[in-house]
Amino acid sequence: MGKSNFAESSDKSEEQVSGAEVIAQALKTQDVAYMFGIVGIPVTEIAVAAQKLGIRYVGMRNEQAACYAASAIGYLTGRPLIVIGGSSERSQETMGAFQEFPQVEACRLYTKFSARPSSIETIPSIIEKAVRSSIYGRPGPCYVDIPADFVNLQVNVNSVKYVECCMPPPVSMAETSAVYMAASVIRNAKRPLLIIGKGAAYAHAEEALRKLVEQCKLPFLPTPMGKGVIPDNHPYCVSAARSRALQFADVIVLFGARLNWILHFGLPPRYQPDVKFIQVDICAEELGNNVKPAVTLLGDTNAVTKQLLEQFNKTPWQYPPESSWWQTLREKMKSNEAASKELASQKSLPMNYYTVFYHVQEQLPRDCFVVSEGANTMDIGRTVIQNYLPRHRLDAGTFGTMGVGLGFAIAAAIVAKDRNPGQRVICVEGDSAFGFSGMEVETICRYNLPIVLLVVNNNGIYQGFDADSWKEMLKFGDATAVAPPVCLLPNSHYEQVMTAFGGKGYFVQTPEELQKSLKQSLADTTKPSLLNIMIEPQATRKAQDFHWLTRSNM
């Protein structure tokens, strides 16, 4: 018996483990549940090892789309993006090795943490620090560089010490005096406005914010990814009067929203010159950007909102619901909604954006994820398609990056399948935006994800030509010489991309076809669908009070 035990102990001490297995186990120990990527030398073994440990691996067709999917998973699950990249072997550095590049140094510019383990044994601590850095403070991506020779290198299993899972992010609260001052500024506002940003959604501040809004009867606006933190159909949501609300508010409270281009930098003429901003943000460096705030509340958005609620619980206060400010906002909302409905009711063919989105909105399940990208497609769709739940809208966000749509949709669908089987993902794409990552349709079909893709097709970037105009134009010369740079091929059958991989495809030209095909797609939970929705090539937005951020002479 003793001899047998000694033999087992001896075998254990000689057991070997590969670098790939160490990486996978380190990720698993840090509660990483999903991995997206494209395998090849030298990272294939890492994906295989991760799958063996129960980490879900999703193989994508493009590395950008894989990164978009992973970042969306981070937003939805609270485990932000960790990029693991293979690099050249250590012995070949400076020799012109295969794909040799200073990856750690390059990534340092764009990440919160970028490092290359010095040995197999240091991998667990590097992975733990990467995960911890990504979720502490303002969340952000981290990069871990893996030399190619590490992947299959074997070390003694006893030499590797795994670092236990990092603690959840600490919850920071604002200074009590600043909270008291903020409550005082809000009480004295004549035209108050709350802006609910993506940071509020990420902080899971929905319950506290809804209590604050309803208790104090305050008007609010969501930013694009703040939609749904409080339902879009809430009586105090003033999205339909967005420009008017921003332009004339005298006190604005920012909950996890930055004064960047999306909010016009907080500057006139989009705002009053003397508007008072109260900033609630997890990131100290963000406070005071572009405009000096009246009050800064540094801390977790959910915790700080609860602090504000305590002030209003101690000394109850409500903004008068019959004030002239509320009357102004309601009148503007009514006129804007009427203008949108007028456009939506037009019977002319091809359809316009508003007609499409109103018919889509009528059928969407209340609990669906909505993913959107494009120019007019995203901007107009945001005003019509409603969100009722937090963290259920994903779009191009702060950077306005095209190509995010299908990666985001795949991430949302993976989460939906795991958490709430039967939940659908609606991915609304402009035809140009779809082109950035269209081959991910194969990924969608390979994993049979519950996604309905809507490609709103106007034959171009911003605007295009109909088929007859295109043919006439080509009589004047080669397309490279005469076709405007914004044009795409008219009547492209994007739905055939979906049918090529086994999904359902629909070519849609009328409201009736749209209603029927969307109903069929939502009813069929056995396979993904793509609706290629033809609209008027010259369709555009309703008249706006202000030009977009960057003007064009086109």
N, C-alpha and C positions, 0 to 999 in steps of 0.2 A: 504493500500500500504506500509506504513512505517513498519507495523508489519511483512508483508511478507519479506521485505528486511532484517529486523533484524533476521528473522528465517533462511534465506539463509546464512547470515553472520555467524550465530551461527553454522549452519551445517558445513560450511567450516572450522571453527576453530576446529571442532571435527573430521574432516576427517583424516583418518589414511593412512599411506603408509608403505609398507614392505621394508625390507632391499634389497630384490631382485629388487624391483621396483626402489629404489634409485640408486643401482648400474647400472641398465640399463639406467636410465635417465642421470646419470653422464657420461656414455660412449657416449650416443647419443649427449650430449652437447659438447663433445670433438671431434665430427665428426668421431667417430668410426663407420664404415659402415658394417664391416664383423666380424663374430665370428665363430671360429672353436672349436670343442671340443667333448667330450664324457660325456654325462650327467649321473648323479647318485646322491645319497645323498652326499652332501647337495646342489648341484649346479643346479639341474634341473630347479628350479623356476627362476633362473637367466636367463637361455636361453629362457624360455617362456616369461619372461618380456621383454627381448631384442627384440624378434620377434614382440611383440605387438607394440613396438615403431618404427618398420621398419628396425631394424638391421637384416641383413641377417645371419641366423644361418646355418652352415654346420656341420652335425653330422658325425664324422669320426669313424673308427673302431679301431684306436690305438692312444694313446695320443701323441706319438712321431710324427706320421704323421700329427696330428692336429697342433702341434707346428711348424712343417716344413711348413705347408700350411699357417699358420698365419704369419710366418717370410717372406715368399715369397710375400704375400699380402703387407706387410710392405715395402718391396723393390720396388714393382710395384706401390704403391699408395702414398708412403711417410709417412705412418702412421705405424711406426715399432711396434714390438711385445710387447704386454702387456699380461702377463700371470695372470689369475685370478684363484686361487686355493682355494678350500674349506678346512677348517681345523677343528679340534675338538672344541667342545663347550668350552667357557671360564671357565665355572664352573667345568669342568672336567680336567683342566690342571694339570699335574704331577700325575694324577691318573691312567694312562695307558688307556686313552680314545681311541676310535676307530680311528686307523691310526694316533695317536698322534706322531708328529715329529716336530722338530724345523725348520719349513719350511722357515720362514723369514730369519733366520740366515744362513741356507744352501744356499738359493738363493742369498744372498748378495755377495757370491764369484763370481757369474757368471752374475750378472745383474748390471745395472747402478743405480737402485733404488729398494729397497725391503722394504715393510712396511705392517703393519697390522693396520687398522683403530681402534681407541679406542672406537668409537661409530658409530651408524648409521649416525649421523649428520656430522661426519668428512669424510665420504666416498667421497663426491664430491671433496674436496680439495686433498685428496690422489690420486684419479683417475686423476685429472688435473695435479698433479705433476708427476705422472707416465708417462702420455702421453707426457708432455713437456720434461721430462728428456730423453725419448726415441728418440725424434727427434732433440734435440739441440746438437750441437757439432757432434762428430762421433756417428751415430745412433746405438742404441743397445736395448736389451730387458729390461723390468722392471717387477717386480712381486708385486701383491697385494694379501694379504692373507685375506680370509673372514672366520671368525669363523662360525661354522654351525648354532649357535643360532641367528646370525644376519639375516640370509636369510629370515625367516618368522616373525622376530620380527617387531612389528608395532610401529611407532612413529607418532606424529602429523605432518601432511604435512607442516605446517607453521614453524616447527623447522628445516627443511632442507633447506639450502641455496646453490643453485648450482653455481659453479664457471664458469664464461663464458669461451668459448673456448680459449685455449692458442694461442698466436700469432704464426705466422709461424717462423721457425728458423731464427735468425738474420744472415745476409750474411756478413761474414768477408773477408777482403782483405789483401793482403800481403803488407809489407813495400815497399814504392816506390823505395828506394835505392836497396833493394834486387831484385826487378823486373828488374831494370836497369842492375844490375850485371848479372842476369840470361840471359838476352837478349845478353849481351856482350859475355858471355861464349858460348852461342849457335852460335853466329856469327863467333867465332874463332874456332869452331869445324871442324876437318878434316873428322870425321866419326860420325856424329850425329845420334841419334835414340830417338824417342818418344815412351814411353810405356803408353798405355791407360788402366787404371784399372777400377775395379767395382765402385770405388769412383767417377770417372768421369761420369759413367752411372747414378749413384744415384743423382749426382749434376745436371743432365740434361745439361751437357757441350758439347753436340754433335755439335751444330751449331758453337760455338766459336772454338772448336778443329778442325773442318773441315776447317774453314777459315784459321787457323794457319798453318795446314798441307799444304793446297793448295797454300797459299800465299808465304810460305817459301820453298815449295817443299821438305818437310822433310819426310824421311821414318818413319813408325810407326809400332808398334806391339801391338795388344790387349792382355790383360790377358784373361783367359777363360770367365769371365763374363763381360769383357770389349768389347767382340766381338759385332759388330753392332753399337757401338757408331759412328764410321765411317764404312761404309759398308766393309765387308771382301773382296769384289771384287774391291775395290778402287785401282788405279794404284800405290799408294804410300804405300800400305799394304805389309809388307815383312814377313808375318807369315810363308810362305813356306821356309824361310831361317832363322828361329828363332834362332837356335843355333849359326849360323855364325854371325848374327846381334848382339846378346848379347856378343859374345866372342871378337869381334874386334871393337866395338864402342868405341870412346874416350870420348864422351859426351852423357849421357843418361838423359832424362827428364822424371820423374815419375809423371804422372797425376793420383792421387788417387790410386796408386798401391804401395803395401808394399814390402820391400826387405825381404820377408820370403821364405819358401821352394819353393813356386811356381816360384819365380825368383832367386832361388839358392843362396839366401842371399847376392847377389851382390859381391860374392867372386870369386877369381881365383880357378880353371882354366876356369870357365864359363865366366869370365870377364877379361879384362886387369887389371893388378895390379894398374895402375895409372888412371883408368877411372874416369871421373868427373860426379858425380850424382847431378842433380838438383831435389829436392824433392818438390812436390806440394801436401799438405795434410791438411785436416781439423783438424787433431789431433797433437798437439805439441809434445806429448810423442813419436810419431812415427818417428819424424825427427831425423836422425842420428843412427837409429837402424842398427847394423851390419857393416855399412860403414859410415865414416865421409863424409857428403855431401859437395860439393863445394859451393852450394847455397841452402838455405831453403826458401820456399815460403809458409808460414802458412796462410791458408784461404780456402774459398769455391773454389772448383776446377773450376767451371764455371766463377766466378768472377776473379780469378787469371789468367785464360787463356785470358780473355778479357783485363786484364792489360798487359799481354805480347803482345797481338795483338796491343795495343796502341803504344808500343815501336817500333814495326815493321812497323806500319803505319806512325809514325813520321819519321823514317829513314828506308825506304824499303830495304829489303835484301832477297836474295834467295840463297838456297844451290844449287850449280851447278848440274843440272840433268845428266850431262855426266861425272861426277867425277868417279875416280877409285873405290870409295866406292859403288856408285850406280851400277857400272858394276859388282863388286864382288857379291853384293846381288842378282842382276838379274840372274847371272850365277848359283848361288846356288839354287835359286828358281826354275829355269828351270830344273835343274838336279833332285831336290827333287820331283817336280811335275811329271816328267817323270817316276821316280821310283814308285810313287804311282799309276800312270795310268797303268804301266806295271803289277803291282799286281792286279789292278782292272779288267784288261782285261783277266785274267786267266780263262779258261773255265772249269777247273777241278771242280768236286763236291766231297764233300760238298764245298760251297763257302767259301771265306776268308772275313775278315773284310772289305777290300778295295772294293771288288766287291759289297758287300751289301751297303756300304755307298755311292758309286758312283751312284748306281741305285736309292737310296733314294733321294739323292741330286737332281737328274734330275726332280723329281716330286713335290718336296716340294713347297708350296706357299711361295712367297717372304715375306709375312707378318705374317707367322706362328710363334708361340712361339716354341722354341726348348728346351726341358728339357732333361738332360742326366745324367746318373750315371753308374758306373761300373769301371773296371780297363781299359783293352784295349778298351772296348766299348766306354768309355768316351774319352780316350786319342786319339784314332784314329779317332773317330767320329768328334772330335773338329777340326781336321785338314782338313776334307773333307766336312762336312756339313757347309754351309755358313750362316752367319747372316747379314742381311741388315738393320736392325732397332735396335735402342738402347733399352736396357732392354727387349730384346726378347730371351735371353738365360739364363737359370737357370741350374746350375749344382752343384756338391758337394762342390766346393769352397775351402776356406782356410783349413777347417778341413778334407776335403776328406771323409765326412761322408756318408756311404752307408745307404740307406733307405729313402733318401730325395726325390727321383724321383716322386713318385705318389702324395705325398703331394704338392710338387711344381707344378705338372701338374694340380692338382685340383684347386689350387689358380689361376694359369694362366688362366684356363678355365672359372672360375667365373668372372674374370676381363674381359676376352674376350667377354663373353656373355653380360655383362653390357655395355661395351664400343663400341664393334665392332661386332655385331652379324654376324655369318658366319666365323669369324676368327677361325683357327684351332690350336690345341696344339699337337705337336708331342713329345712323351715321349720315348726316346731311352734308353733301359735298358739292362744291362748284365743279364744273367739268375740268377746269384747269387744275384745281387743287387735287382732284382725283388722280390726275396723271402723275403726280409726284410719287405716289406709293400704290398705284393700282395693282401691282403684282401681288400685293398682300391679300388679294381676293383668294389666291390659291391657299394661303395660310388659313384664312377663314374657313374655306371648304375642307381643308385637311383635318382641322380640329372640329369641324361641324359646329361652329359657334352661332349663338342666337342673335345674329346681326341682320338688320334690314338696312341696306345701303340705298340712299336716295341721291342720285346724281342730277343736280339741277343744271340742265345743259342749254347754255345760250350760245354755243359755238365759238366761245372765245374767252379771253381774259378781260373782265369788265364787260365787254360787248363783242359781238361777232357779226357775221353775215349769214343770211339765209342761203340755201343751195343755189337758187337762180342768180342772186347777186354775185356769189362766188364764181360761178361759171362765166358770167359776163366780165368780171374783173380779169380773169385769166386770159381773155382775148387780147388784153393790152400788154401781155408779157409774162415772163416766168414769175412764179409765185414769190421767189426770193426778192424780186424787184418791185412787185406791185402789191403784194398782200400786206396789209397793215400788221405791225408786230403783235398786235393783240388778238389776231384771228387764229382760230383753230378750224380743223376740217369740219364743215357743216354736217349735221345729222350723224355724227359718229355713233356707232352702236355699242356703247359701253356695256350694255346688258349682256352682250355676248361673251364678255370676259368672265362673267359669273357662270353662264351656262357651260362655258368651256371646261370649267372645273367641277361641274356637277350640281351647281346651285340653280335657283330659279331666276330667270331674267325677264324683264318686261320693258317694252318700248312704249312710252306713254306720251300721248299728244293732247288729250282732252281731260277735262275735270272728271268725266264719267270713268274713263280708263284709269285715272289716278285713284279714284275712290275704290274701284273694283280691285285693282292690283295691290293696293296697300292693304285692303281687307284680307285678301288671299294670303299675302305675305305674313301678316300678323297672326293669321289663323294657323298657318303651316309652321309648326315648331320643329319639323324634322330636318329642315335644311335652310341655309341662308338665302337671301334674295337681294337682287339689285333692280331698282326702278330707275330707268333712264328717262328723265322727265324733260321733254322739250319745251322751252319757253321762248318768248319773243327775243330774238338776238339783240335788239336794242333796248330791252327792258332795263329799268333803273329804279332808284329809290324815289319815294315821294319827296317833295321839296323840303330842304333842310334849312333851319334857322342860321346855321353856320357852315362854312366850308369844312371839309375834312382836314386833318392835321397838315398834310402835305398837299399843296395845290398843284394842279396840272393844267396845262393849256390844251390838253387833248379834248 
